[in-house]
Amino acid sequence: MHDTALEIIEQHASHGARLREEFFLSQGACLRQAALRAAACLATGGKILLCGNGGSSALAQHLAAEFVNRFFMDRPALPALALSADATSLTAIGSDLDFSQIFSRQVEALGRPGDMLLAISASGHTANITAAITAARHAGLLVLCLSAPASDMARHCDFVIETPQAQPEFVQELHLAAGHLFCRLTDYYLFENAVALTPYLQSRHTTEV
């Protein structure tokens, strides 16, 4: 029997490479701007909240760890929290209220004006992610979402990084790559090119005064 495993690997690699190039060419400017605003958020005492379901939940926790610990360079710890990490809160909210509120309830409790929510959804049509985005907007948070094309949640977000139309495994691979670059660029603006944050810091100071 002919073993097609190597052909499957080659097809996956070539298709994934094309999607990755298309993705970053179309979404690079938005990713840059989102990282710039995330750096400004952190520079002014804010924090990053992250949420997702399933594999996106794992990615949210992975990226939160990159901020809290380190990613590209040795630097101070940065405040980030994955809302899927607290099983007690998740199950209490899901049991007493509704599963659609497991993230929004935590955003209400933890989010403050000037913070950022990073919402991740491979489908782009998830009730509890949409509810978290709505709660974040009401609380004065900036919202970045990683989503599929034509996402229901996109119109409620400040920054939308959309993948090309693709199978779920490719969408998740692109979200991981975008998440890593989001961490890398946030570090870059905080510790290598902090002068780029000046307009956002001045704007916040003027608002507070």
N, C-alpha and C positions, 0 to 999 in steps of 0.2 A: 504494500500500500504506500502510495506517495505521501510523504510528510510535507505538509504545506506550512508548517510553523514558521519557517524562516521567511516565507512569502508574506505571511500575516504581519510579522515583525517589520519587514521592509515597507509594506503598505502603511502601517501605523506610523512609522517614523517619517515617511515622506509626506503623508497627509498632515500629520501633526506639525511638521516644520512649515508647511505652507500656511496653515491656520495661524501659527504663532507670528509669522512675518506679517500677515494681513492684519492680525489683531493689534500688534504694537504700532504699525503704521497708522492705523485709524484711531487708536485710542491713546497714543503716547502723550498728546498735548493735554488731554483731560487728566491722565494719570499724574503728569507733572504738576498741574495746578492743584490737584487734590492733595498731593504730598506737601506742597508749599503751604497750603492752608492747615494741614495736620501739624506741620512744624510750628506754625504760628500759634496754633491752639496749645501745643505743649509748652512753647516758650512763655506763654502768658498764664501758666498754671492750670491749664485744662487737662483733660484725659481723653483717651480713646476707648469707647465701648464697642464690642464686636459681637455679632450674632449670626447664626446660620443653623441649618438642620442637617443631620446625617453627615456626609462627607464635608459639607460646608461648615458644620459645627466643629469638626476636627481642624479645619483650616483656620477658623476663628481662634481656636485655642492655640494653634501653632503660631499664628501671627502675634497674638498677645504675648506669648513667651519671647518672641524675638524682640519686642519692644521692652519688656521688663528686664530681660537679661542682656542680650546684645545681638546684633546682626552682622554688620560688616566691619565694625570697629569697636575697640574698647571705648566706652563712654558711660556717662551716668545712666542709671536705670530710668526708664520712661514709663509713666503710668498708663497702663492699658489693662482692660478686663474683658474676658470672654464671658458673655452672659449664659452660655451653655454649660459652664464648668461647675455650677453649684446645683448638685442633684436635689438637695433638700428644697431649695427655693423653686426649682422647676416642678417638682412633683407636688409641692404644696399649692402652687398657683394653678397647676393643671387640674388638681383634684377639687380645690375649693372654688375656683373661678372657671377657667376654661383654658384648654391648651393653646388657643389662639392668643392668650395674654401672657404666655410664659416669659416673653422678652419685653413686651411693652410695660408690664408691671415693674420690672427691674429698671427700665429706662426712667420711669416716673420716680423711682426711689433714688437712683444714683446719678442721673443726668443733670447737668447744670448748664446754664447758658454759656456758650463758648466751647463746650466739649464737642467731640465728634463721634458719630455713630458710623461704623463700617458694617453694612448689612450685606450678607452674601447669600445668593440664591441661584442655583444652577438652572432652575426652571423659570424664575422671575414671576411666579404666580403663587406665592405662599402666604397664607393668611397671617401667621404669627410674625413674619418678617414685615409685611405691610403694616401691621398694627404697631410694631416697634418703630418703624419709620414715622408713622403718624404721631406717636407719643414723643419722639425726638423733636419733630418740628414744633409741637406745642410747647416743649420745654426749652426751646431756643438753641438746640444743637445743630451743628452742621451735619449733613448726611451724605455719605458716599455709599453707593451700592455697586457691587459686582454682580452682574446678572446676564441672562440670556437676552437675545434681541426681542423687541416689542414687549418689554416687561411692564406688567401692571404697576409696579412700584416706581418706575423711572420718573414719572411726572411729579413725584413728591420729593425727589432728591435734589441736592445741590450739585452733585457730581455723579454721573452715571458712566460706568465702564462696561460696555457691552461686548460680549464675545460674538464672533461670527456664528451663523447657524451651524450647529454641529451636534454630534452625539454627546451624551452627558459626560463620558469619560474625557473627551477633549475639552469640553467646557471647564471641567474641574482642573485639568492640567493648566489651562490658560489662567484660571483664577489663582492658582498657586503661583504661577510666574508673575502675574500682576501684583499679588500680595507681597512677594519678595521684593519686587522693584519699589513698591509703595514704602516698605521699610527702609530700603536702601536710600531712596530719595529723601525721605523724611530725615534720616540721619545726615544726609548731605546738606540740607538746608539748615539744620540746627547747628552743625559742627564744622562744616566746610565752607558754606556760603550764607552765613547768617545775615549778611547785608541785604539779601533778597527779601527778608522778612520785614524790613523797615516800614514799608507802606502799611502793612497789616497791623504792626505794633502801634504805629502812630494813629491809625484809625481807631483802634480800640481805646487808646489813651484819651483821644478826643471825645469819644462816646462816654467814657466813664466820668470825665471832667464835666 
